[in-house]
Amino acid sequence: AQSVTQLGSHVSVSEGALVLLRCNYSSSVPPYLFWYVQYPNQGLQLLLKYTSAATLVKGINGFEAEFKKSETSFHLTKPSAHMSDAAEYFCAVSDQNQGGKLIFGQGTELSVKP
Amino acid sequence: SQTIHQWPATLVQPVGSPLSLECTVEGTSNPNLYWYRQAAGRGLQLLFYSVGIGQISSEVPQNLSASRPQDRQFILSSKKLLLSDSGFYLCAWSVDSPATNEKLFFGSGTQLSVL
């Protein structure tokens, strides 16, 4: 069975600092991996996805994530945090053969301090 | 272009009352449809998914049910709400094609409070 673990339910950074949100997955087959962002009182938006092409994936708003098979990780980073990045971030995994059935992590709330 | 509509945006219901949340998708045909729930302090949980009219799969046992009366309409229901049904409900759709690579498109969500 697939699963996702996001380390840290809450991360706080200063504006301009590096953002690092951790995600580890478990999958018995090659996975698709995703990061979604949820701004307050809104639905989810796709930040980026890994689908077995390049291991370093660039997404919207300056975010990127690197797929590391040896570490079963897919951490999300951004070099310089902006106040508008404050939101909840979800890592998700899907089986390549299961259509859109995503398994989500618990979520990490990112706070950005001025 | 494709769009997904989900309503209502917020709902406050007493315990024991019925529930009906509706989701419709425009601009695509035969989508896969999903209902997710995000409970406070927890991640997203897949509740139901549907690959076609009348075809519903339930991922977890619960007090809720889902129906798909039309190709692009997905309804989440309950006959009697429980306090534990409170949460943020998200409808989503996807199309099985190599081009979309498993991408889900989410609605704006419904915040349900059961009191």
Interface residues (C-beta under 8 A of the other chain):
Chain A: Q6 S9 Y32 F34 Y36 N41 Q42 G43 L44 Q45 L46 K49 T51 F90 A92 S94 Q96 G99 G100 K101 L102 I103 F104 G105 Q106 G107
Chain B: Q6 N32 Y34 Y36 Q38 G41 R42 G43 L44 Q45 L46 Y49 V51 L90 A92 W93 S94 D96 N101 E102 K103 L104 F106 G107 S108 G109 Q111
